[in-house]
Amino acid sequence: MIPTLETKRLILRPHKREDFEALHAMWAHSSVYKYISGKPSTREQSWARLLRYAGMWQLIGYGFWAMQEKASGRFVGELGFGNFERDMEPRIGDTPEMGWVLAPEIHGKGFGSEALAKVVAWGDAFFKHDRAVCIISPENAASQRIAEKNGFRKIAETTYTEEPVWMFERRFRL
């Protein structure tokens, strides 16, 4: 049910239980959480995240992929579309929300843009919605560049969990 996608340097595949330690280490690293939650993920939170990724595909028909580097075989991040029922304005509702997180060792090497381009192309073919959104901290210039490089444009400045975020939108090619 979960498609495997490939780029030049990555395999985008379903998450596996064996990803847990690398996933947890990534979410506990300050360069990852500083723009997302401001604090490291606990083991319990990381485990719940892993389970949520598997569950999204079953319940809503789409979700997140694990990023595996082809050269090393190691887990290096995750990205995809979700429905997180966020309590924020403007409401996201049923619009697919895109997100991505990269392991610190691959920051700044183009992996995010490479992976996002592949997943956006998948979304263009898959979704019946006319758009996707993402939310990014105003301080996270790297993620903003990845989003903009892949067709997202800022549409709102708002807050989520009492923190400022910018909402970006990308129209699907229907």
Helices and strands as residue ranges (DSSP letters): E 5-6, E 10-13, G 17-19, H 20-27, H 30-33, H 43-60, E 64-69, E 75-82, E 97-102, G 104-106, H 111-126, E 131-136, H 141-149, E 153-160, E 163-171
